[in-house]
């Protein structure tokens, strides 16, 4: 007799299980019928996007030959897109899936979603899964990627100088414009869509009647486990940062641009990308803030009642009738109940910790150091860093 329990809808929830992009890759035999197959897909798309244009450039003496202008080899942005960013975007699926799955499951196992809200919780998951599996968003993404690559804001005439000859860019250039760059843009926009799905999901969950705990030591009412969400997108951040760093490194080395030119773009990128990754957590902030406001009133009244009884008995020397509030072991002495109120005071509406910020900032900083190293000797950078920390 089969005693296997049916799988609950949320136990295996992730962002990629049956989305249109994965279905299309399965239909073409690129992805396996079961699972994500991120390793083989990462290798396939890296070689598929980069190898034809590299071979064409080599055959036409434009891979290493500087006589044709800047050869393909020195256009770091192209190589990083194909050989670094595209594989990282795909490998990120394998990293994000289990982390998102654990976070979603934790809403149930931690008791955040009470029994009375289980059906509403499953409905939120099903609604988000329906959006995830829809084909229309991915059709729009592919169309936008092609338009962007062929003439939109993603176009950079200088980046195609290695392929130009007599006003034409040749096969290698067209392969980059029609195949390699659109693959990169589709994967990048695809992750923006998945982040939007997380925002939708967390927004739906925040509207449920959640069982939050004001005195929870995580200082977020028990929602501290969502700290890990940005770490699910670590490889995505690394991929985007690598592309920016590679483009800027080319401009520093071959066009003599100063690092100060990239100061404002870097600040804008860090601020906007960080805000984007934190948005799914921000939608929970109003709920936690409301919890804190009410808890301050409730626990303030509790501490006040307890304190008046203690004052009546031990300061005024009056007789206090038997009162459960004074004898409750879970409240303890005055110091303990005051500590409980302090926990409530320390509630932070934004469920963000050091690990959250680290998962966002570290991959950005690591790659930008390579750009800075082109003008500032590594030894000087390390000394300045140590002086700053000292």
RANORJO-V604659 format. One record per residue. N is the residue number from 1. RES is the residue in three letters. PSI is psi as a letter, one per 20 degrees, with the letter a starting at -180 (999 if undefined). Layout:
N;RES;PSI  N;RES;PSI
This chain:
1;UNK;p  2;UNK;o  3;UNK;j  4;UNK;p  5;UNK;q  6;UNK;q  7;UNK;p  8;UNK;q  9;UNK;h  10;UNK;i  11;UNK;h  12;UNK;k  13;UNK;p  14;UNK;a  15;UNK;i  16;UNK;i  17;UNK;g  18;UNK;k  19;UNK;r  20;UNK;h  21;UNK;g  22;UNK;h  23;UNK;g  24;UNK;g  25;UNK;h  26;UNK;g  27;UNK;h  28;UNK;i  29;UNK;j  30;UNK;h  31;UNK;q  32;UNK;r  33;UNK;h  34;UNK;q  35;UNK;a  36;UNK;h  37;UNK;l  38;UNK;h  39;UNK;g  40;UNK;h  41;UNK;h  42;UNK;g  43;UNK;g  44;UNK;g  45;UNK;h  46;UNK;g  47;UNK;h  48;UNK;h  49;UNK;h  50;UNK;g  51;UNK;g  52;UNK;g  53;UNK;h  54;UNK;g  55;UNK;g  56;UNK;g  57;UNK;h  58;UNK;g  59;UNK;h  60;UNK;j  61;UNK;l  62;UNK;j  63;UNK;g  64;UNK;i  65;UNK;o  66;UNK;i  67;UNK;h  68;UNK;j  69;UNK;b  70;UNK;o  71;UNK;r  72;UNK;h  73;UNK;h  74;UNK;i  75;UNK;n  76;UNK;h  77;UNK;h  78;UNK;g  79;UNK;g  80;UNK;h  81;UNK;g  82;UNK;g  83;UNK;i  84;UNK;g  85;UNK;g  86;UNK;g  87;UNK;h  88;UNK;g  89;UNK;h  90;UNK;g  91;UNK;h  92;UNK;h  93;UNK;g  94;UNK;h  95;UNK;g  96;UNK;h  97;UNK;g  98;UNK;h  99;UNK;g  100;UNK;g  101;UNK;g  102;UNK;g  103;UNK;g  104;UNK;g  105;UNK;h  106;UNK;h  107;UNK;h  108;UNK;g  109;UNK;h  110;UNK;i  111;UNK;j  112;UNK;h  113;UNK;o  114;UNK;r  115;UNK;h  116;UNK;i  117;UNK;j  118;UNK;g  119;UNK;g  120;UNK;h  121;UNK;g  122;UNK;h  123;UNK;h  124;UNK;g  125;UNK;g  126;UNK;h  127;UNK;g  128;UNK;h  129;UNK;h  130;UNK;g  131;UNK;g  132;UNK;h  133;UNK;i  134;UNK;q  135;UNK;h  136;UNK;g  137;UNK;h  138;UNK;h  139;UNK;g  140;UNK;h  141;UNK;g  142;UNK;g  143;UNK;g  144;UNK;h  145;UNK;g  146;UNK;g  147;UNK;g  148;UNK;g  149;UNK;h  150;UNK;i  151;UNK;j  152;UNK;b  153;UNK;i  154;UNK;i  155;UNK;p  156;UNK;o  157;UNK;h  158;UNK;h  159;UNK;i  160;UNK;j  161;UNK;h  162;UNK;h  163;UNK;i  164;UNK;p  165;UNK;o  166;UNK;k  167;UNK;i  168;UNK;q  169;UNK;i  170;UNK;r  171;UNK;g  172;UNK;g  173;UNK;g  174;UNK;h  175;UNK;g  176;UNK;g  177;UNK;h  178;UNK;h  179;UNK;f  180;UNK;g  181;UNK;g  182;UNK;h  183;UNK;g  184;UNK;g  185;UNK;g  186;UNK;g  187;UNK;h  188;UNK;g  189;UNK;h  190;UNK;h  191;UNK;h  192;UNK;h  193;UNK;g  194;UNK;h  195;UNK;h  196;UNK;h  197;UNK;h  198;UNK;h  199;UNK;g  200;UNK;g  201;UNK;g  202;UNK;h  203;UNK;g  204;UNK;g  205;UNK;h  206;UNK;h  207;UNK;i  208;UNK;r  209;UNK;n  210;UNK;q  211;UNK;n  212;UNK;q  213;UNK;o  214;UNK;h  215;UNK;j  216;UNK;p  217;UNK;i  218;UNK;i  219;UNK;j  220;UNK;k  221;UNK;j  222;UNK;i  223;UNK;j  224;UNK;h  225;UNK;i  226;UNK;i  227;UNK;h  228;UNK;i  229;UNK;g  230;UNK;h  231;UNK;h  232;UNK;h  233;UNK;j  234;UNK;g  235;UNK;h  236;UNK;g  237;UNK;g  238;UNK;g  239;UNK;g  240;UNK;g  241;UNK;h  242;UNK;g  243;UNK;g  244;UNK;g  245;UNK;h  246;UNK;h  247;UNK;g  248;UNK;h  249;UNK;g  250;UNK;g  251;UNK;h  252;UNK;g  253;UNK;g  254;UNK;i  255;UNK;j  256;UNK;k  257;UNK;q  258;UNK;q  259;UNK;h  260;UNK;h  261;UNK;h  262;UNK;j  263;UNK;g  264;UNK;g  265;UNK;h  266;UNK;g  267;UNK;g  268;UNK;g  269;UNK;g  270;UNK;g  271;UNK;g  272;UNK;g  273;UNK;g  274;UNK;g  275;UNK;h  276;UNK;g  277;UNK;h  278;UNK;i  279;UNK;g  280;UNK;h  281;UNK;h  282;UNK;h  283;UNK;i  284;UNK;i  285;UNK;g  286;UNK;h  287;UNK;g  288;UNK;h  289;UNK;g  290;UNK;h  291;UNK;g  292;UNK;g  293;UNK;g  294;UNK;h  295;UNK;h  296;UNK;h  297;UNK;g  298;UNK;g  299;UNK;h  300;UNK;g  301;UNK;h  302;UNK;g  303;UNK;h  304;UNK;g  305;UNK;g  306;UNK;g  307;UNK;h  308;UNK;h  309;UNK;g  310;UNK;g  311;UNK;g  312;UNK;g  313;UNK;g  314;UNK;i  315;UNK;g  316;UNK;i  317;UNK;k  318;UNK;r  319;UNK;p  320;UNK;p  321;UNK;q  322;UNK;p  323;UNK;p  324;UNK;h  325;UNK;h  326;UNK;h  327;UNK;i  328;UNK;o  329;UNK;h  330;UNK;i  331;UNK;h  332;UNK;b  333;UNK;a  334;UNK;g  335;UNK;h  336;UNK;g  337;UNK;h  338;UNK;h  339;UNK;h  340;UNK;g  341;UNK;h  342;UNK;h  343;UNK;g  344;UNK;g  345;UNK;h  346;UNK;j  347;UNK;p  348;UNK;p  349;UNK;h  350;UNK;o  351;UNK;m  352;UNK;p  353;UNK;a  354;UNK;h  355;UNK;h  356;UNK;g  357;UNK;h  358;UNK;g  359;UNK;h  360;UNK;g  361;UNK;h  362;UNK;g  363;UNK;h  364;UNK;g  365;UNK;g  366;UNK;g  367;UNK;h  368;UNK;h  369;UNK;h  370;UNK;h  371;UNK;g  372;UNK;h  373;UNK;i  374;UNK;h  375;UNK;h  376;UNK;p  377;UNK;q  378;UNK;h  379;UNK;g  380;UNK;h  381;UNK;g  382;UNK;h  383;UNK;g  384;UNK;h  385;UNK;g  386;UNK;h  387;UNK;h  388;UNK;g  389;UNK;h  390;UNK;999
